[in-house]
Amino acid sequence: MDASISLFDLGWQTYFQQQLSLDDLDANLIARVCHVSSSGYDLISEQGITALKSAPNQPNMTIGDWVVIDQDFEFVRKLDRSALFNEDDQLIAANVDTVLIVCALDDSFNLDLIKRYLELVHDAEADAIVVLTKADLCEDTEEKQAQVQQLDPLLIIETVNAKSETPLQSLTTFFKKGKTIAILGAPGSGKSRLVRNLIDLNQASTHFSVQQDALFALPNGAVLLDSPALRELQASAAHQNLTSEFADVLEFASHCRFNDCTHTNEPGCAIKQAVQDGKLEEQRVDAFRRTYGHYQDLDVSKKSKPQDKFHRSAHSDVRARKHSMSE
């Protein structure tokens, strides 16, 4: 047994404890999924890392799931989830308590994208905290914060300046032992800097002193959950928002001479021609360039699918019941 790891360090809560039988407590082990592959799963537990091969008797699982295994490290069952991120029947992440939605207060401030991320969090039945970054670059912080607050009067909003000596002091109060945190944010929002200020990825203890890259130790005993699928989900949401917000500009972009046109100095740029012809405003194109610069690694030729109706049930009965059980 790795004495440096405990179930509570990994995000264990009363909600999951209440699902255990006497046999589980006497004879079985508890582990959390930290990696998913086509052939099986990696589990992290008080015993360290364990490989679990896929089998017909297993349900589909994802990073963050809690499972019961026997003394031979064979699958027994999966515990009920408190929250689940999924998209098009693809499992993304499970048992996330709180999501930090990160948005910059500079020119890339995007209220519609915050709204889209809130949809994802509410559909997953997790709680959301909006973190507004780069406050040092904004002269109308209070106005933008008020715009975000109008999305949900009960929404918790924190404004941080990453350049200050204690930029995240207000956030760490939300990190409690046993809680699992995830972070969503568009490229350029300051999400990466936020993570670097929270944890040191070079320290083995951050990874619970085992080889895995999905669950990380946060201040005050909380757990940060990250995964490629979760990053793809937030990139997809950002891409959908981009194609929705700038649909008219992208229509002109589809007629550019070069597929990789940056819409600055290239010959045959349809966007530049549209500005000259008075069909697009230069100010709107400038806003598109700033936003597009963050998403050049995304395929902006794809059409965005319609956004789901925005759910404002931040304190729905089912989530309130689940989270109260874990206090």
Solvent accessible surface area in square Angstrom, and as a share of the most:
residue,aa,sasa,rsa
1,M,168,0.75
2,D,42,0.22
3,A,103,0.80
4,S,70,0.45
5,I,6,0.03
6,S,35,0.23
7,L,28,0.14
8,F,111,0.46
9,D,38,0.20
10,L,0,0.00
11,G,2,0.02
12,W,6,0.02
13,Q,14,0.06
14,T,56,0.32
15,Y,27,0.10
16,F,4,0.02
17,Q,76,0.34
18,Q,111,0.49
19,Q,49,0.22
20,L,26,0.13
21,S,51,0.33
22,L,141,0.70
23,D,102,0.53
24,D,4,0.02
25,L,101,0.50
26,D,123,0.64
27,A,50,0.39
28,N,30,0.15
29,L,28,0.14
30,I,18,0.09
31,A,0,0.00
32,R,1,0.00
33,V,0,0.00
34,C,3,0.02
35,H,89,0.40
36,V,63,0.36
37,S,51,0.33
38,S,121,0.78
39,S,81,0.52
40,G,5,0.04
41,Y,23,0.09
42,D,45,0.23
43,L,0,0.00
44,I,0,0.00
45,S,1,0.01
46,E,49,0.22
47,Q,60,0.26
48,G,7,0.06
49,I,69,0.35
50,T,17,0.10
51,A,78,0.61
52,L,8,0.04
53,K,169,0.72
54,S,60,0.39
55,A,41,0.32
56,P,144,0.91
57,N,107,0.55
58,Q,26,0.12
59,P,57,0.36
60,N,119,0.61
61,M,7,0.03
62,T,6,0.03
63,I,13,0.07
64,G,0,0.00
65,D,0,0.00
66,W,0,0.00
67,V,0,0.00
68,V,0,0.00
69,I,0,0.00
70,D,43,0.22
71,Q,109,0.49
72,D,109,0.56
73,F,78,0.32
74,E,101,0.45
75,F,25,0.11
76,V,62,0.36
77,R,80,0.29
78,K,44,0.19
79,L,2,0.01
80,D,88,0.46
81,R,51,0.18
82,S,6,0.04
83,A,5,0.04
84,L,43,0.22
85,F,5,0.02
86,N,79,0.41
87,E,38,0.17
88,D,116,0.60
89,D,139,0.72
90,Q,100,0.45
91,L,44,0.22
92,I,6,0.03
93,A,0,0.00
94,A,0,0.00
95,N,3,0.02
96,V,1,0.01
97,D,5,0.02
98,T,20,0.12
99,V,0,0.00
100,L,1,0.00
101,I,0,0.00
102,V,2,0.01
103,C,11,0.07
104,A,2,0.01
105,L,1,0.00
106,D,33,0.17
107,D,105,0.55
108,S,33,0.21
109,F,37,0.15
110,N,18,0.09
111,L,53,0.26
112,D,77,0.40
113,L,10,0.05
114,I,2,0.01
115,K,66,0.28
116,R,16,0.06
117,Y,3,0.01
118,L,0,0.00
119,E,1,0.01
120,L,19,0.10
121,V,0,0.00
122,H,11,0.05
123,D,74,0.38
124,A,5,0.04
125,E,53,0.24
126,A,0,0.00
127,D,47,0.24
128,A,13,0.10
129,I,6,0.03
130,V,0,0.00
131,V,0,0.00
132,L,0,0.00
133,T,5,0.03
134,K,55,0.24
135,A,24,0.18
136,D,64,0.33
137,L,108,0.54
138,C,20,0.12
139,E,184,0.82
140,D,55,0.28
141,T,32,0.18
142,E,150,0.67
143,E,103,0.46
144,K,30,0.13
145,Q,62,0.27
146,A,50,0.39
147,Q,61,0.27
148,V,0,0.00
149,Q,59,0.26
150,Q,140,0.62
151,L,25,0.13
152,D,5,0.02
153,P,97,0.61
154,L,115,0.57
155,L,12,0.06
156,I,76,0.39
157,I,19,0.10
158,E,37,0.16
159,T,50,0.29
160,V,6,0.04
161,N,47,0.24
162,A,22,0.17
163,K,147,0.62
164,S,48,0.31
165,E,175,0.79
166,T,89,0.52
167,P,25,0.16
168,L,12,0.06
169,Q,126,0.56
170,S,47,0.31
171,L,0,0.00
172,T,32,0.18
173,T,92,0.53
174,F,58,0.24
175,F,3,0.01
176,K,117,0.50
177,K,122,0.52
178,G,4,0.03
179,K,27,0.11
180,T,1,0.01
181,I,1,0.01
182,A,1,0.00
183,I,13,0.07
184,L,0,0.00
185,G,3,0.03
186,A,12,0.09
187,P,57,0.36
188,G,32,0.31
189,S,5,0.04
190,G,18,0.17
191,K,40,0.17
192,S,68,0.44
193,R,107,0.39
194,L,4,0.02
195,V,28,0.16
196,R,151,0.55
197,N,67,0.35
198,L,16,0.08
199,I,15,0.08
200,D,64,0.33
201,L,88,0.44
202,N,144,0.74
203,Q,98,0.43
204,A,68,0.53
205,S,68,0.44
206,T,8,0.05
207,H,31,0.14
208,F,15,0.06
209,S,58,0.38
210,V,22,0.13
211,Q,174,0.77
212,Q,15,0.07
213,D,105,0.55
214,A,3,0.02
215,L,0,0.00
216,F,15,0.06
217,A,34,0.26
218,L,10,0.05
219,P,44,0.27
220,N,94,0.48
221,G,26,0.25
222,A,1,0.01
223,V,0,0.00
224,L,8,0.04
225,L,1,0.00
226,D,40,0.20
227,S,1,0.01
228,P,81,0.51
229,A,23,0.18
230,L,3,0.01
231,R,104,0.38
232,E,114,0.51
233,L,5,0.02
234,Q,12,0.05
235,A,28,0.22
236,S,36,0.23
237,A,2,0.01
238,A,1,0.01
239,H,20,0.09
240,Q,12,0.05
241,N,4,0.02
242,L,0,0.00
243,T,11,0.06
244,S,64,0.42
245,E,66,0.30
246,F,4,0.02
247,A,57,0.44
248,D,64,0.33
249,V,0,0.00
250,L,23,0.12
251,E,92,0.41
252,F,55,0.23
253,A,20,0.16
254,S,82,0.53
255,H,126,0.56
256,C,15,0.09
257,R,159,0.58
258,F,87,0.36
259,N,168,0.86
260,D,118,0.61
261,C,5,0.03
262,T,55,0.32
263,H,8,0.04
264,T,63,0.37
265,N,133,0.68
266,E,41,0.18
267,P,80,0.51
268,G,37,0.36
269,C,7,0.04
270,A,19,0.15
271,I,0,0.00
272,K,61,0.26
273,Q,91,0.40
274,A,3,0.03
275,V,34,0.20
276,Q,134,0.60
277,D,81,0.42
278,G,65,0.62
279,K,134,0.57
280,L,14,0.07
281,E,126,0.56
282,E,85,0.38
283,Q,145,0.64
284,R,83,0.30
285,V,0,0.00
286,D,52,0.27
287,A,30,0.23
288,F,1,0.00
289,R,62,0.23
290,R,116,0.42
291,T,23,0.13
292,Y,30,0.11
293,G,41,0.40
294,H,64,0.29
295,Y,9,0.03
296,Q,105,0.47
297,D,124,0.64
298,L,42,0.21
299,D,72,0.37
300,V,31,0.18
301,S,87,0.56
302,K,122,0.52
303,K,177,0.75
304,S,36,0.23
305,K,86,0.36
306,P,123,0.78
307,Q,69,0.31
308,D,81,0.42
309,K,169,0.72
310,F,32,0.13
311,H,77,0.35
312,R,131,0.48
313,S,58,0.37
314,A,13,0.10
315,H,117,0.52
316,S,28,0.18
317,D,118,0.61
318,V,46,0.26
319,R,7,0.03
320,A,54,0.42
321,R,134,0.49
322,K,35,0.15
323,H,24,0.11
324,S,71,0.46
325,M,70,0.31
326,S,13,0.09
327,E,144,0.64
